Amino acid sequence: MSTYKKEVGTAVQNNAGDYTGAVEGQLWYNSTAGSFQFRSVSATASWATGGNLNTARDLLGGAGPQSSNLVFGGEPYPSVSALTESYNGSSWTEVSDLNTGRLLVGGVGTDNTSVLAFGGNFSPPNYRAETESWNGTSWTEVADLNDGRWAMAGNAGTESAALLFGGAPGEVPSSDAHTEEWNGTSWSNKADMNTARSENAGAGTVTAALSIGGTPSYPTATAVVEQWNGSAWTEITDLNTARNDLGGLKGGGTITDTLVFGGLNRAVPAVYANTESWNGTSWTETTDLNTARSGASGSGTPSGAIYAGGNTGPTSVATTEEWTGAGAPVTETITTS
């Protein structure tokens, strides 16, 4: 009888979870899922369902790539959460809580072992300046922001070199134009954005970032996009659809290649499933989310984004969606029954 090893010349790799080191066409056994999987490439860009969060919530922070993501804080209404969950590409595991539970908290990071969380809101008017650093096991408080604020999806960079822009320094309908830079030890003030706003998305690095959409004045959403060059902000091409509380790629996107997805506009009112792709010159509408929502944690890369949690209007959800860009490597499961 023919076997895989006889035909191919190698045995099937046994791996606990998604085998991120697999090459195109490689087969392995996922001992966690109890199934055979193989690596292929996507024909078209699309959103697929990932593993649900353990606790449904919205207005949460998050950071990291699709296969090793971290989410924290949020609001499983009517409470404010300190919960932290770590993703391995297929399922979420609850890990150590934040020291200070909060919602609408900023976050950047390399993966689920190295993340920075900052700002947020405990309960009005308790706007937080705390910054916490995650080492894969626990959170440690480090230097505070110069200005306590919340609703700060507008951030970019990494856990050691971060940029924060916008947010709400007080009660809605306030919005902020301030920019702060993290150098691994402390925060310093930088030049303000041209348009003050909260609930904006972000992408890029401390020297080349984008501030996308947001709320300049409650309840209106904006389509304005600004680009940061390390010293000043310049307004560039608007989004196709004005919205706030939308997902972005943070440090996983660049000023010439990024995505934004979901969000809402309270003035319409509408909750969106729209995904838009940026090529450095223009925004193009592409494949929608499967579930329209806002207030979720978005991060990842243009070929592998993740959008976790959020709300569909009045209801918090545990839903996770994973974006696969055309031509990106994807994991497929072989059905054996």
Long-range contacts (C-beta under 8 A, 24 or more apart in sequence): 12-36, 17-88, 17-89, 17-90, 18-67, 18-88, 18-89, 18-90, 18-331, 19-331, 20-67, 20-89, 22-329, 22-331, 24-329, 27-334, 30-90, 30-333, 32-90, 32-91, 33-90, 33-333, 35-333, 35-334, 35-335, 35-336, 36-333, 36-334, 36-336, 37-331, 37-332, 37-333, 37-334, 38-331, 38-332, 38-334, 39-329, 39-330, 39-331, 39-332, 40-329, 40-330, 40-332, 41-327, 41-328, 41-329, 41-330, 42-324, 42-325, 42-326, 42-327, 42-328, 42-329, 42-330, 43-326, 44-287, 44-326, 45-286, 45-287, 45-323, 45-324, 45-325, 45-326, 46-287, 46-323, 46-324, 47-275, 47-287, 47-288, 47-289, 47-290, 47-307, 47-321, 47-322, 47-323, 48-321, 48-322, 48-324, 49-290, 49-319, 49-320, 49-321, 49-322, 50-87, 50-90, 50-306, 50-308, 50-320, 50-321, 50-322, 51-87, 51-90, 51-91, 51-92, 51-320, 52-92, 52-318, 52-319, 52-320, 53-85, 53-92, 53-308, 53-309, 53-318, 53-319, 53-320, 54-85, 54-92, 54-93, 54-94, 54-318, 55-81, 55-83, 55-85, 55-94, 55-318, 56-309, 56-316, 56-317, 56-318, 57-81, 57-83, 57-309, 57-316, 57-318, 58-293, 58-294, 58-295, 58-296, 58-309, 58-310, 58-311, 58-316, 58-317, 59-103, 59-104, 59-295, 59-311, 60-103, 60-105, 60-295, 60-296, 60-297, 60-308, 60-309, 61-104, 61-105, 61-106, 61-107, 61-117, 61-120, 61-297, 62-107, 62-297, 62-298, 62-299, 62-306, 62-308, 63-107, 63-108, 63-109, 63-115, 63-116, 63-117, 63-159, 63-250, 63-251, 63-299, 64-109, 64-110, 64-111, 64-112, 64-115, 64-299, 64-300, 65-111, 65-252, 65-299, 65-300, 65-301, 65-304, 65-306, 66-300, 66-301, 66-304, 66-305, 66-306, 66-322, 66-323, 67-304, 68-111, 68-112, 68-113, 69-111, 69-112, 69-297, 69-299, 69-300, 69-306, 69-308, 70-107, 70-109, 70-111, 70-112, 70-115, 70-134, 71-297, 71-308, 71-309, 72-98, 72-105, 72-107, 72-115, 72-117, 72-134, 73-98, 73-101, 73-102, 73-103, 73-105, 73-117, 73-120, 74-103, 74-309, 75-103, 75-316, 76-316, 77-316, 80-121, 80-122, 80-123, 84-134, 84-139, 86-112, 87-112, 87-306, 87-308, 87-320, 89-331, 92-308, 92-320, 95-137, 96-137, 96-138, 96-139, 97-139, 98-132, 98-139, 99-130, 99-132, 99-139, 99-140, 99-141, 100-128, 100-130, 100-132, 100-141, 102-128, 102-150, 103-150, 104-150, 104-151, 104-152, 104-168, 104-199, 105-150, 105-152, 106-152, 106-153, 106-154, 106-155, 106-164, 106-167, 107-155, 107-250, 107-297, 107-299, 108-155, 108-156, 108-157, 108-158, 108-159, 108-162, 108-250, 108-251, 109-134, 109-158, 109-159, 109-251, 110-158, 110-159, 110-251, 112-136, 114-158, 114-159, 115-159, 116-158, 116-159, 116-162, 116-182, 118-145, 118-152, 118-155, 118-162, 118-164, 118-182, 119-145, 119-148, 119-149, 119-150, 119-152, 119-164, 119-167, 120-150, 120-152, 121-150, 121-151, 124-171, 125-170, 125-171, 127-168, 127-169, 127-170, 131-182, 131-187, 133-159, 134-159, 142-185, 143-185, 143-186, 143-187, 144-187, 145-180, 145-187, 146-180, 146-187, 146-188, 146-189, 147-176, 147-178, 147-180, 149-176, 149-178, 149-198, 150-198, 151-198, 151-199, 151-215, 151-245, 152-198, 153-199, 153-200, 153-201, 153-202, 153-214, 153-245, 153-246, 153-247, 153-248, 153-298, 154-197, 154-200, 154-201, 154-202, 154-211, 154-212, 154-214, 155-202, 155-250, 156-202, 156-203, 156-204, 156-205, 156-206, 156-209, 156-210, 156-228, 156-250, 156-251, 156-253, 157-182, 157-204, 157-205, 157-206, 157-209, 157-250, 157-251, 158-205, 158-251, 160-184, 161-205, 161-206, 162-206, 162-251, 163-190, 163-202, 163-204, 163-205, 163-206, 163-209, 163-228, 165-193, 165-200, 165-202, 165-209, 165-211, 165-228, 165-233, 166-193, 166-196, 166-197, 166-198, 166-200, 166-211, 166-214, 167-198, 168-198, 168-199, 172-218, 173-215, 173-217, 173-218, 173-219, 174-198, 175-214, 175-215, 175-216, 175-217, 179-228, 179-233, 181-206, 182-206, 190-231, 191-231, 191-232, 191-233, 192-233, 193-226, 193-233, 194-226, 194-233, 194-234, 194-235, 195-222, 195-224, 195-226, 195-235, 197-222, 197-224, 197-244, 198-244, 199-244, 199-245, 199-246, 200-244, 201-246, 201-247, 201-248, 201-260, 201-263, 201-298, 202-248, 202-250, 203-248, 203-249, 203-250, 203-251, 203-252, 203-253, 203-254, 203-255, 203-258, 203-278, 204-228, 204-251, 204-253, 204-254, 204-255, 204-258, 205-251, 205-254, 206-230, 208-254, 208-255, 209-255, 210-253, 210-255, 210-258, 210-278, 212-239, 212-246, 212-248, 212-260, 213-239, 213-242, 213-243, 213-244, 213-246, 213-260, 213-263, 214-244, 215-244, 215-245, 218-266, 219-265, 219-266, 219-267, 219-269, 220-265, 220-266, 220-267, 221-263, 221-264, 221-265, 221-266, 221-267, 225-283, 227-255, 237-281, 237-282, 237-283, 238-283, 239-276, 239-283, 240-274, 240-276, 240-283, 240-285, 241-272, 241-274, 241-276, 241-285, 243-272, 243-274, 243-294, 244-294, 245-294, 245-295, 246-272, 246-294, 246-298, 247-296, 247-297, 247-298, 247-299, 247-305, 247-307, 248-298, 248-299, 249-298, 249-299, 249-300, 249-301, 249-302, 249-305, 250-298, 250-299, 251-299, 252-299, 252-300, 252-301, 252-302, 252-305, 253-278, 253-301, 253-302, 255-280, 256-280, 257-302, 258-302, 259-302, 259-305, 259-323, 260-298, 261-289, 261-298, 261-305, 261-307, 261-323, 262-289, 262-292, 262-293, 262-294, 262-296, 262-298, 262-307, 262-310, 263-294, 264-294, 271-312, 271-313, 275-323, 277-302, 289-321, 290-321, 291-317, 291-319, 291-321, 293-317, 293-319, 303-327, 303-328, 304-328
